[in-house]
Structure formats: C-alpha cells, structure tokens
Amino acid sequence: MITQIVKFDIKPEQIETFKAALVVDKQGAESEQGCLELRLFQDKNQAGVFFAYERFQDQAALDYHAEQSYVKNVLGMLESASKAAPTVMVLNNTAPTPLHESNTKKVHEADDVFSVFFIFDIKPAYRQQLLTRFESHVENTRQEQGNLVFDLYTIDGKDDTLVIYEHWRKESDLWDIHFNQPYAIETGALLNEAVVGDLKQYMSFVEEF
C-alpha cells in the first residue's frame, strides 16, 4: 500500500476554482478500484492551503490514478494557480500501524469533527526516542473516547520530519482532554526538546470537504 499527503499552496484568486477541481478529482478516484482512500482538506487559517490524504493499493494503482483526466486537470492548473510546486510526502507506517479499515470508530451525527495535520521538523538525535515514545502514546490516544484517528508516520527520504494525522470528535477533546492526559504531558515535554522551533508553527487545523 502507498500512503501519501500532497500539500498545495494556491493563489487567492484561484482558490475556489482549484477546490472545485479537487472535488472532481476525488469523485473520480472513488470509482478507481486501486484507490483505497482519498480525503481532501482546507486549512482553516490559510484558505489557499489544501491537503490531499491518499492511499493506493500499490504503485500500479497510483500510476493509473495519475493518468486520469481529472488528475491531469488539477496538475495542469498548478502552473498558474499555485504559489509553489506541491509538496508530496510519501508516508511510512510506524508502530503501532494505522488502523484504516479496521478502525471501529465512526463519526456520530453530533460530532463537530476537528482535524489536524501536525508535520514537524525534529532534531535528528531525538528521532528514535520519539518513535519509541509514540508507540505507547498512539495506543493510549486511540483509547480516548474523543479520538477518531491518530496515526504517526515517517516521510520517505526525509528522516528529520514526522507526521501526525489526527481526527477528533470535537476540538475540546484535543485541547481540554487529550493534552491533559499524563502520557500526553510526558510526550509534549519530549517534543518541546526534540522539535525544531515552536510546536504550533507545524500544526495545520483543517476542514474536510
């Protein structure tokens, strides 16, 4: 399986047109046998920043996706619409692995889902310590009632960056409950030592569309 995040930074005057093209891309991908998941998000604080979270069965499925007209339309728009080339992050699983289809948690009608991409640069000397620490952190987080998804990834070819992909039933489940858990406080202390710069600069609060 291939999992990747693609980040786009779009010029203000092109935001709505580009967003509409992404929706068509997603609709087309849903009919592709090899596309396991494609979810689209827009940054709440930077309207021109979009994320695509994608999972494909294998390289052949990804190659097939790339050849479709709706994908070529999105790519063709980038030269005029994008502030910079899109960032493609090919993700590697860590332990414990993402649950994906085996995740039993479902979104309830009353949920006001709060989603975050936390993509952060680390000091290389802390990498293994962080990966070890997150083994228990991820397990504990997934047991919280307010958590829907919590996955930690490394990035292929980029050892100094980690990715947390997370969804919560509501925003307060993250700030008021999760961050006050003893294990989260311990992880937070390690992150404050290990992350390059301020943690908040790496957090993208997003809305799915």
N, C-alpha and C positions, 0 to 999 in steps of 0.2 A: 504494500500500500504506500502511496505517496501523499503526504500531507504538506500543504504549504499555505503561507499567508502572503498575499500580494497587497502592498500599500500604494495608494495613488494620492498625489497631491495636485488638485485641479484648480485652474484659474477661476476666480469668482464668476465671471460671465458665462462659464461653460458648465457650471455645477449641475444644473437641472437637466441639461441635455445629456451629460455624461452619466448621471444617475439613471436616467431612463434607459440608456444603452446597457448599463449593468443589469438592470431588471430583465431586459430581453435575453441577455446572456444567461442569467440564472434560469429563466424559464426554459430555454433551450437545453441547458445542461441537465435539467430534471428528467429529460427523456433519454439521456445517454446511459446506456447500460453500465459503463465503467465509471461513471461519476457517482461516488458514494454520498457526497455531501458538498454543497456549495452555499455558503451563507454570506450575506452582504451587510456591511455596517458603515455608518457615517459617524464621524467624530462629532460629539455634541458641542465642543468648544471651537472646533475648526471645521467649518462646513465643507471646505474643499478637500478634506482628508477622508478617504474611503479605505476600507479593508475588505478583502475577499478571503474568507477562510475556506479552503478547498481540500477535499480528499478524493483521490482517484485510486481505482483498483490496482493499477500498475502503470508503467511508462507508456505502454501502448494506448491505454485509456486517456492519459494526459495528452499524448500526441494527437489522438482523434479529436479531442476537445479543441485543441489549438487550431485545427483545420476547419472548424465550423464557421459559417458566415457571421454569426452573432459575435464570436470571439474576435474575428478579423475586423469587424466593425468597431469594437471597443479599442483594439490596438491601433487602428487607423486614425482614431480621434486623438490619440495621445500627443502627436506632434504639435497640434495646435492648442489642445485643451490642457495639457499637463505642464506644471511648473518645472518638473524634472522627470527623469526616467523612473518608472515604477520600481519599487523595491520588492524583489521576490525572495522570500525566505523559505527554503526547503527545511522542514522540521524533522527532527529525530526524537523518538519517544524516550522518556526517562522512566525510571521505576518509582512508583507503580505506573503502568501504562495507562493511556486514556481508555475510558470505558466505551465510548462511542455507542454502538447499537446495544451493548449490554447494560447501559445506564438505565436504571429503573425509574429515575426521577422524571416526572413530567411537569410541564408548565400548567398551572392552575388558572382558571378564569380570573381569579382575584389578584394574581401576581402582576406586579409592575416591574418586569424583568430589567435588571441592571447589569450591563455587560462591560467588561474591561479587557483591553489588550495591555499587558504590562511587559514591555520589551525593553530590557535593561542591560546596560554595559557593566561588566564586572572586572575587578582586578584579577588577573589570571591565577594568582596564588590561592584564591578562595574558591576556584571552580569546583573541585572535588568535595570540599567541605559543604558547599551549598547543595550540590546534588545529593549528598548523603543526608543532609538536614531535611531536604524536601521529601525524602522518602516517607517519613512519618508525618510531615506537615500535610502532604496531599491526602493521605489516608484519613487523617483527622478532619480535614476540611470537608471532605466528601461525606462525612457522617453528620455534618451540621444540617439541620432541617432547612435552613435558608439557602443552602448552596445547591445549584443545579448542575454546574460543570466546573471542574477545576483541574486543569492539565498543565504540566510543566514540560517544555520542550527545549532541546538544544537546537542550534541552527547549523546546518551542514556547511562546513568550511569557515565557520566563524565561532571560534571557541570562547571569545570574550563577551558573548551576548547570550542571554537566556530569555525565554518567552513564557509568560503565564497567560493562559486563555481561560477566562472565568465568566460564569453567569450566576446571578443571584436572584432570588425571588423578588427582592426589593432592595433599594440602596442601603437602608439601615441594617440589613442583615450582614453587610460587609463592614460598615464603619462602626456600628454600635455593638455588634455581637462578635463577628469573626476576629476583628483586630484586638478585642479584649480577652480572647482566649489565651491561657498561659503559653501554649505551644506557639501561637502566632506572635506573641510578645517576644519569645525567645528567637524565633525566625527573624523578626523585624530587627532585633539587635544585631544579628549577624549580617543582615542585608545592609544596615547602616555602615558597617565596617567594609563590606565587600563591594558595594556598588560605587561606580564612578560618579560623583556628584550627588545631587539631591534626588531622592526616590520619585518625587511627584512629577518630575520632568518627563519620566518614562511612561506615565500612566495615560492611556487614551480611553476616555469614557465614551462609549459608542452606543448607537441605537440601530437595531436591526431593521432592515427594510426589505 
